[in-house]
Amino acid sequence: MSDPEEVLSDSSADFDSSFAYALHGEMRRLLIVTILGTVLYPFGLGLLFGTDETLGVFFLPQLLGLGVTVLGAAFLFGGIVAVLFKTVVDANTVAGRTTGEQRHEE
């Protein structure tokens, strides 16, 4: 098994390529969904639990808050899982190519 230091020194990844990967279209969309979930989730919780009972239509803000909370939670946790999954899959793809190129050289 290779040492991590050897793998990193042989890797073609640098700051520029990592930054470009983070700003790639697919990754950018996933990050936007995650940030949107980060904003919607607490906003929905505020609507859900912060309603005043003196209002004439009590259930309507709570219902809206519940919907925004569920949508925000789905965006937040789905975005986090998708970003991690994409990162791991892409890293394994690059590692497979690198390992395959090293085998052909030998």
Secondary structure, DSSP 8 states (H G I E B T S, - for coil): ---HHHHHHH----HHHHHHHHTSHHHHHHHHHHHHHHHHHHHHHHHHH---TTSS--HHHHHHHHHHHHHHHHHHHHHHHHHHHHHHHHHHHHHHHHHHHHHHH-
